[in-house]
Amino acid sequence: MGVSDIIAGFINEVLSDTGGTAELQRAELANRFNCVPSQINYVISTRFSPEHGYIVESRRGGGGYIRIRRIAMEAELLLMHTVNAIGERVDINTATALLTTLLRNNVISEKDANLMMSAIGTSALRTAELTERDALRAGILKQMLMRMSD
């Protein structure tokens, strides 16, 4: 398990213990995990983004902090937010994060998530031009999610 995984696990634990909101000090986390503050920034930007179901606020300086809040939405609203977040193109990592968020919030089942991942995955899109895969993936994923709300 890498340092990023350990940091993310710690932050998730804090979020669980505090009811979904955590206020953290970047420097304290860096000291705790013996890493540079940019490693903390990396973990937060890649694992705690809106696509993953979080809102992050940050204030720099001596009294600075990072506040992370888990987004709680009704299923229908989260589904429509996800469709809108996809846009015209979506890469496989972002699509995976979006589906994981829907799964974690019980908006879709594990079976649905696996089916969608199969339909938008690299193997399924391998015959499409490399430059068009993200657009094709976005279209397929949006259509599937919109059918979920019917």
PLY file of the C-alpha trace (Angstrom):
ply
format ascii 1.0
element vertex 150
property float x
property float y
property float z
element edge 149
property int vertex1
property int vertex2
end_header
0.00 0.00 0.00
1.44 3.37 -1.04
1.63 6.58 0.95
-1.24 8.07 -1.07
-3.48 5.14 -0.13
-2.55 5.50 3.54
-3.25 9.24 3.53
-6.59 8.73 1.73
-7.53 6.01 4.20
-6.74 8.28 7.13
-8.83 11.12 5.67
-11.74 8.73 5.01
-11.51 7.52 8.59
-11.61 11.11 9.88
-14.61 11.83 7.64
-16.42 8.78 9.00
-15.64 9.70 12.60
-16.80 13.30 12.16
-20.01 12.71 10.24
-18.74 13.59 6.78
-16.80 16.82 7.36
-13.13 17.14 8.26
-10.94 20.17 8.77
-7.29 19.29 8.37
-3.93 21.05 8.44
-1.82 20.31 5.37
1.48 20.66 7.27
0.29 18.44 10.13
-0.72 15.70 7.69
2.62 15.98 5.89
4.46 15.62 9.21
2.25 12.73 10.31
2.90 10.75 7.11
6.48 11.95 6.62
5.85 13.41 3.18
5.87 16.79 1.48
2.72 18.96 1.55
2.36 18.58 -2.22
1.70 14.85 -1.61
-1.26 15.86 0.55
-2.46 18.17 -2.25
-2.15 15.32 -4.74
-4.21 12.94 -2.61
-6.92 15.52 -2.02
-7.17 16.56 -5.67
-7.25 12.99 -6.98
-9.30 11.22 -4.31
-11.56 13.89 -2.83
-12.85 15.78 -5.87
-16.50 16.51 -6.71
-16.44 13.50 -9.06
-15.70 11.38 -6.01
-18.52 13.01 -4.02
-16.63 15.63 -2.01
-16.37 19.40 -1.73
-12.96 20.75 -0.76
-12.30 24.22 0.62
-8.80 25.42 1.27
-7.21 28.41 2.98
-3.48 28.88 2.87
-1.23 30.56 5.38
-0.37 30.11 9.05
-3.94 29.42 10.14
-4.78 27.70 6.88
-6.78 24.55 6.61
-8.32 22.08 4.21
-12.00 21.38 4.81
-13.40 18.29 3.12
-17.13 17.57 3.08
-18.82 14.48 1.76
-21.69 15.50 -0.50
-25.04 14.09 0.53
-27.77 14.32 -2.11
-30.99 12.57 -2.89
-30.51 9.76 -5.39
-32.32 11.48 -8.27
-30.43 14.74 -7.75
-27.07 12.95 -7.53
-27.86 11.03 -10.70
-28.69 14.21 -12.64
-25.64 16.00 -11.18
-23.50 13.11 -12.41
-24.98 13.26 -15.92
-24.26 17.00 -16.04
-20.73 16.51 -14.69
-19.85 14.16 -17.55
-19.92 16.85 -20.22
-18.93 16.09 -23.81
-15.93 13.90 -22.96
-15.00 11.75 -19.99
-11.87 9.68 -19.45
-12.01 6.22 -17.91
-10.63 7.34 -14.53
-13.25 10.07 -14.10
-16.02 7.74 -15.29
-14.90 5.15 -12.74
-14.90 7.76 -9.97
-18.40 8.94 -10.92
-19.78 5.40 -10.93
-18.06 4.64 -7.62
-19.74 7.69 -6.08
-23.15 6.56 -7.36
-22.52 3.06 -6.05
-21.33 4.29 -2.65
-24.49 6.41 -2.34
-26.75 3.48 -3.31
-27.97 5.22 -6.47
-26.91 2.27 -8.62
-26.31 -1.35 -7.74
-22.98 -3.12 -8.01
-24.39 -5.10 -10.93
-25.36 -1.85 -12.72
-21.93 -0.34 -12.05
-20.17 -3.40 -13.45
-22.39 -3.42 -16.52
-21.72 0.26 -17.16
-17.99 -0.18 -16.69
-18.04 -3.00 -19.22
-19.87 -0.82 -21.75
-17.53 2.18 -21.39
-14.28 0.38 -20.69
-11.18 0.35 -22.84
-11.93 -3.12 -24.20
-15.41 -2.19 -25.37
-14.17 1.00 -27.06
-10.98 -0.42 -28.56
-12.28 -0.29 -32.14
-13.03 3.44 -31.85
-10.34 5.97 -32.74
-8.25 6.84 -29.71
-9.15 10.53 -30.07
-12.88 9.73 -30.00
-13.06 7.28 -27.11
-13.68 9.85 -24.38
-16.54 11.43 -26.35
-18.05 8.03 -27.09
-17.65 7.00 -23.45
-19.41 10.19 -22.31
-22.34 9.61 -24.64
-22.80 5.98 -23.63
-22.51 6.71 -19.92
-24.93 9.64 -20.04
-27.53 7.58 -21.91
-27.23 4.71 -19.45
-27.56 7.01 -16.43
-30.52 8.87 -17.91
-32.29 5.51 -18.40
-31.70 4.81 -14.72
-33.92 7.78 -13.83
-36.82 6.72 -16.11
0 1
1 2
2 3
3 4
4 5
5 6
6 7
7 8
8 9
9 10
10 11
11 12
12 13
13 14
14 15
15 16
16 17
17 18
18 19
19 20
20 21
21 22
22 23
23 24
24 25
25 26
26 27
27 28
28 29
29 30
30 31
31 32
32 33
33 34
34 35
35 36
36 37
37 38
38 39
39 40
40 41
41 42
42 43
43 44
44 45
45 46
46 47
47 48
48 49
49 50
50 51
51 52
52 53
53 54
54 55
55 56
56 57
57 58
58 59
59 60
60 61
61 62
62 63
63 64
64 65
65 66
66 67
67 68
68 69
69 70
70 71
71 72
72 73
73 74
74 75
75 76
76 77
77 78
78 79
79 80
80 81
81 82
82 83
83 84
84 85
85 86
86 87
87 88
88 89
89 90
90 91
91 92
92 93
93 94
94 95
95 96
96 97
97 98
98 99
99 100
100 101
101 102
102 103
103 104
104 105
105 106
106 107
107 108
108 109
109 110
110 111
111 112
112 113
113 114
114 115
115 116
116 117
117 118
118 119
119 120
120 121
121 122
122 123
123 124
124 125
125 126
126 127
127 128
128 129
129 130
130 131
131 132
132 133
133 134
134 135
135 136
136 137
137 138
138 139
139 140
140 141
141 142
142 143
143 144
144 145
145 146
146 147
147 148
148 149
